[in-house]
Amino acid sequence: MEQVLQNSLITAAVQLEKQLDNELSRLDSLGGEDLEKLREQRIKELKKQANQRQEWKNNGHGEYCELADEKEFFEVSKKSANIVCHFYRDSTPRCRIVDMHLKILAAKHIEAKFCKVNAEKCPFLTQRLRIKVIPSIALIKDSKTKDYIVGFTDLGNCDDFSTEMLEWRIAQSGAIEYNGDLLTPPDDKKKKKTNYNAKKTIRGGYDSDDSDIDFDD
């Protein structure tokens, strides 16, 4: 088994080396005009990324904030394609745990709008998004509710889950960019592996129907 693994690593290293050699050869063969075109293309890409980040910041991305009412929620939904919305209640201690983690993730994942809504003050929205358990996190992409994180069941069913664990779970909805392994929960690497179904999008008794957000309400 060790020999097979060693051979696989050697093969992978050789293939990677060939790819690098091919890329270097391609760059060496480019003329001045071609290199200038690549440079201009890269500059355009960087400018586009910078403009996108600035737009996100203008829309309040990068910070974890509270929305006052349903009207503000629908306004945010018009401006932000990716939304991570925590439905909370002041009397629920676990909501403060969620707040702590989402504040960290909001600063890390500027591509999504991280916010929270008081479920008791927004009964229409709470009912429309079928929030039944507090805390619940609605994960919205392109004006559709793609997923819910209901309680802490998907987070190891404990209060001391890591920020990385919540990040991994949110990423399954596509609401944030994620470079890790979506099939393996981060906290599971430290413990005995548990069988998680990464393909299952809505848990805790909810059914995914990609419900549209009605901006006219």
N, C-alpha and C positions, 0 to 999 in steps of 0.2 A: 504493500500500500504506500509506504514511504517513497519507494522508487518511482511509482506511478505519479505521485504528487510532485516529486522532484522533476520528473520528465515534463510534466504539464507546465511547471513554472519556467523551465528552460525554454520550452516551445513558445510560451507567451512572451518571454523576454526577447526572443529572437524576432518574433512578429512585430513587437513594439519597436525594436531597433530598425527593422526594415521600413516601417511606416515613417519613422523619424528621418531616415536616410532619404526616402522618397520625397518627403516634404522639403528637406534641405536642398535636394537636387532641383526641385521645382522652383524654389525661391532663387537659387543661383542662376537658373536659366532665364529668369525674368529680366527684361530690359529696364532702362530707367523710366520709360513711360508706363510700363506695367506696374512698377513699384509705386509710382506716383498715384496711379489709380487705386491701388490697394490702400495707400495712405489716406486718400480722400474718402474712400468708402468707410474706413475705420473712424475717421473724424466725424462723418455723418452719423454713424452708429452711436458714437459717444455723445454727440449733441442730442440725438433722439432720446437716449437713456436719461440724460440730464434734464431734458424738458419734461419727460414722463415723471421723474422723481419730484421735480418742482411742482407739477400739477397735483401729484399725490399729497405733497406737503400743504399746498393751498387748500386742499379738501380735508385737512385735518389728520391725514395719515401720519403714523409715527408716534402717535399719542393715544392713550387709552382714555376715552371720555364717556361721560354719561349723556344720554339723549333725554331731553325733557318730556317729550310726548310723542304720540303717533305721527304727528305732522312732521316733526324733525326727522323721524326715522325714514319716512318716505322721501324726504328731501335728500337725505344721505344716500338712499338707494338709487336715486337718479344720477348721482355724481360718482359713486364708487362701484366698480364691477365686483369686487370681492369684499364681503363683509363678515366679520366674526362678532356676533352679538350675544352678549351674556344677559339672560333674563334672571334677575335676582330679587331677593326680598331682604330687607334689613334684619329681620328676625332669624335668618338662616345663616349660621356661622360658616358653613362650607362655602358660601358665596364670597367671603373674604379671602379664602384660599384661591378661588378662581381669579379674583381681582389681582392678587399678587402675581400670578403666572402670566395673565394676559397683559399686564403692564409691561413686563419684560419682553414678551413676544411682539407687542405693538411697536416697540422701538427697533426690533430686529427685522420685522417683516413689514416694511413700509408699503409693500404692494397691496396690502389689505387694510381695510378700515376696521379697527378694533373699538368696540363700544359696548355699553351696557344699558339696559332698560329696566326700570322698576316695574315688575309684573303687576303689582297692585295698582299702580298709577296709570297703567296702559292696558286696561282689560280687553279693549277691542283687538289690539295687536297681539296680545297674548293668546286670545282665543283663535284669531285668524291663523297664527302660526302653530296652533295646537300644542302650546306649552302646558304640560301637565305636571311636570316635576321641577322643583327648584333645588339647586341651580340647573339650568339648561342653557346650552349654547347653540344658537341657530347659525348655520354656516351657509352663506348665500353667495351665489356666483351668477353673474349676468342676470340679476333680478329674479332668480329662482332659488328657493330653499332646497339645497342639494343634500343636506345632512343635518343631524342633531347629535350633540353630545349630551346625553341625559344622565344627570348625576355623575357619579364617579365609577360606574361599572366598567366602562371602557378604559379607565385609567389605572387599572389594577385593583379597583374596589377598595381603595385606601385613601387616607387623607394626606399622606406624605409622598405622593407621586411627584416626579420631577417635572420641571418646565419642559424638558425635552420630550417627555411622554405626552404632554398635552399638545406640543408642537407636532409630533408625529401623528396624533389622532386628527388634528385639524387638517393636516396635509392630505389626508385620505379623501377629503372632499374636493381638493383642487383649489381651495380658497387662498392658499399660500404656496410659494415656491419651496421645494424641499429636495435636497440632494442626497438624503439618506435612504435607507432601506425601508420601504413602506410595508414590507411583509413581516418585519421583525420589530416589535416594540422596544424602544431604547432601554427601559427599565427591565425588560425581560433578559437582556444580555447579562445582567448581574444575578439573575435568579434562574431557577429551572424554567425552561421554555414552556410556554403555555400556547394552546392552540387558539390563534386569533384568525378570524375570517376577514381579511382585508377587503374582500369584494363586497361585503355587506355594508351598505352605506348608512342605513338608518337603523338604530338599535333602540332597545327599551320599549318595544311595542309600537313604534311608529312605522308607517309605511311611506316610502318615498313616492311622491307624485309630482316632484318638480313644480310645486305650486308657484304660480306667478304672484309677484307683489303688485297689488293694484294701486297704481300711483294716483288714481282719481279719488280714492277714499281719504 
